[in-house]
Amino acid sequence: METNVLSGLLLILLAGSCSGVFSVPFKFNRDWAWENNWFIWSFAALLVMPWLMAWLTVPRLGTLYGADPHSTSLVALFGLTWGVGAILFGKGIDYLGISLSLPIMQGLINSIGTLMPIVLRDPSELATPAGLRILAGVAVILAGIILFALAGSRKEQSEGSRQTGAQSRSRFRKGLVICLLAGIFGPMINFAFVYGAPLQQQAVALGADPVYAGNAVWSVALTAGFLINAAECIRLFRRNRTWKHYASRRVPGITLAAVAGIVWYLSIMLYGMGGNRMGEA
């Protein structure tokens, strides 16, 4: 039991590290527009990696989804909603930068993503000692989000000339709204797992290791999210005529954006594996 808890904790810590650094490769593609990076990221993170891992770890995928189309449809629906949050997540980084946007968005995602499944499953759990500790942790996260937002606002007010400063403040406010919306829509992936529990149970029944059963949900939810992200990127390609950016830094640029996608996917896969191990304990 202690071994499961320790290994689960280590996996979750590693997942958090991946989540914190996944967007770093984007910094080296400064000649690309946001949509150039995000389209490659989406393809790697939301389409290729989820299906590759599902195929490797979950037997008889076709049988699994065909046996429960209702759960599969619900998972896809929440995946589509989460896809909107993923777009906003990427734009939040573009507007406010990694250091300010990530704490705000990840803080909200973690807070809402932790509380809402409990509220849906059994709200009375929040009145237990464990539930009260969760509420206290969420309160600390929300306080941190407020402090980050205030610090960012003061920084924007103190920089630049009056005209540039006004433009900068407007961009900051828009970026802050985008980050807040990303934090609200982002946890929809948690709902996919709440309503995708039958798929995980069926995956185990078909021979999947319980640690990897979540891959049956990831593949459907993230593919639905990919459709939303790809559609937005294609719209921006047409509006901004940024397809041509792929002609410059083609190989290194695509490689870096794909690495960002792989690292991001590893973050959620490791988090799920860590949660499953701790749950077994």
N, C-alpha and C positions, 0 to 999 in steps of 0.2 A: 504493500500500500504506500509506504513512504517513498519507495523508488518511483512509483507512478506519479506521485505528487511532485517530486523533485524534477523528474524528466519533463512533466507537463509544464512546470514553471519555467524551466529552461527554454522549452520550445516557444512559450508565450513571450519570453524576453527576446528571443531571437526574432520572432515575428514582429515585435515592436520596433526592433532595430531596422529590419527590412522596410517597414512602413515609413520610418522616419527618413530613410535615405533614398527611396526608390526614384524620386524625381531629380536627384543630383545630375544624372547624365543629360538631362535637358539643358543644363547650363552650357554644355559644350556645343549645342546646336543653335547658337544665337542667330545665325543667318536664316533659320527656319521660322515660319509663323507657328502660332500655337497649334493650329490644326494639323500641321505637318507632323509634329511630334506626337500629338494625341492620337492620330489615326493609326500610326505604327504601334504606339503603346496599346491601344484598344485591341488591335489585331492579335498581338502577342499575349496580352494579359487576359482578355475576355473571351477569346475564341480558341487559339491554338493550345495554350497551356491547360485550360480546364478540360477540354476534350481529350488531350493527350493523357492527363492524369486519370481521368475517369476510365478511359480505355485500358490503362495499365492496371488499375486497382479494383474495378467493379465488373464482375462477370455479367454477361448477357444483358447489356444496357438496353437493347431494343425491347426485350421481354419485360424489363423493369418498368419502362415508361408506358408501354402498352397496357400493362396490368392496372395502372392507376392514372388514367388521363386527367382526372379531376385535380389531384395533387400536383401533377406536372403542370397543368394550366395555371394554377395559383402561384406556383414557384415562378413561372414565366412572367406572370402579371407583376409580381413584386420586383422581379428582375428588371422589367421595363421601367418601373418607377424609380428604382435605384439607378438606372442608366442616366436619368435626368440629373440625379445627384452627382454622378461621376463626371458629367460634363461641367457642372457648376464647380466641382472640386478642382478640375483642371484650370478653369478660368479664374478661380480664386487664387491659385498659385501664380497665375500670370499677372493678376492685378496687384496683389499684396506681397508677393515673394514667398519663399519657402518658410523663412523664420517666423513670419507673422501669421500667415494663412494656416499652416499645418496645425499649430496648437489650437486655434479657434475651431477649425473644421473637425479635427480628430477628437477634440474634447467634446463637442456636441454629439458627434457620431457615437462615441463610446458611452456618453451619458444616456442618450435616448435609446441606443441599441441595447443597453443593459436593463433599463427600466421597463421599456414597453413589452418585451416578451413576458416579464414577470406579471405585469398588469393584465395582459391577455390571458395568461395561464391561471393565475390565482393571486389577486391583489392582496389578499391577507398575508402573503409571504413577506410583504414589506413591513409588517408589524412585528415580525420575529427579530431576534437579535441579529441574525445574519442580514435580514432585510434592512434593519436600521444602519448597519455598517455600510451597506451598499448606498443608502440614501446619503450618509455622511460623505462617502467618497465622491458621489455625484455632486454634492454641494461644493466640495473643494474644487472639483474640475470646473464647475460653472463660475466660481469666484475667480479662478485663473483666467478663464476666457474673458471675463469683464476687465480684468487688469491688463491683459494683452491688448484688448481693443482700445482702452484708454491710453495706454502707452503709445500705440500706433497713431492714434489721433493727435496726441501732443507732438510726436515726431513730425508728422505731416505739417502741422501748424508752424513749426519752427524752421522749416527748410524752404529755400527758394525765394525768389522775388515775389511781389504781390500777385502778379498775373500767373506766374508759374505755380506759385503756392496755391492760388485759387483752383487752378486746374488739377493740381496734385490732391487737394482736399476733396474735390469732386470725384476723382478717381478712387481715392481711399474710401469714401462713403459707398460708392458703387461696389467696390471690392468687398467691403465689409458685409453689405447686404447679400452679395453672392455667396460669401463664406457661410453666413448664417443659414441661407437656404440649402447650401450643400450639406451642412450639418444636420438639417432636418430630413432631407431626402435620402442621405447616405445610409441611415440605419434600416432602410426598407429591405436590405439584404437579410437582416435578422428575421424579418417577417417571413421571408422565403424559407428560412430554416424552421421556423415555427410550424408553418403549414406544409413543409416538405418532410416532416418527420416520418410519415408513412413510406416515403421513398427510401429513406435511410434504413428503415426496418426491413423493407423488402430487399434492399441491397445486401444486408447481412444474411437474410434468409437464402439468397442466391449464392452465398459463399464469400462475400467481401469481408475483409477485416473491419471490425467496428471503427477502428481508428481512421480508416479511409472511406467510410460509408458516406461522409459528407460530400465527397466528390460527385456523387450522383445528383446532388442539389446544385453544387457550384456550376456544373456544366450547363444546365438549363438556365439558371438565373443569370449567369454572366453572359451567355450567348444572347439572351434577350436584351441585356444592357448594352452589348456590343452593337446591336441594331440601332439603338438610339444614338450612341456615340458616333457610329460611322455615318449616319444620316446627317448629323450636325456638322461633322468634318467635311463631308461632300458639299453641303450647302455653303460652307465658308470657302472651300476650294473654288467654287463657281463665282461667288461674290467677289472674293479678293484675288482671284487668279493666282493662287499660290501653289498649284500643281508644279509649276516650273521650279520651285525651290528644291524639289527632289533631284534636279539635275546637278546641284552643287552638293558636295559632301555626301554623295549617294550612299556608298558603302559604310563609311564611318558613322554617318548620320542615322541611317536605318538601324545599324547595329546598336548604337547607343540608346535610341528610343525603344528598341526591342528589349534590351537589357533592363531598362526601366520597367517595362511591362512584366518581364520574368520575375524581377525582384519583388514587384508589388504582388504578383500572384503568390509567390513564396510566402509573403507576409500573411496572407489570409489562410493559406493551406497549413502553415505551421501553427497559426493561432487555433484553427479547428482541431488539429492533431493534439495540441497541448490541452485544449479544453476537454477533449474526449478522454485523454489519459487521467486528468484530474477528476473527471466525472466518474471514471471507473474506480477511483480510490474512495 
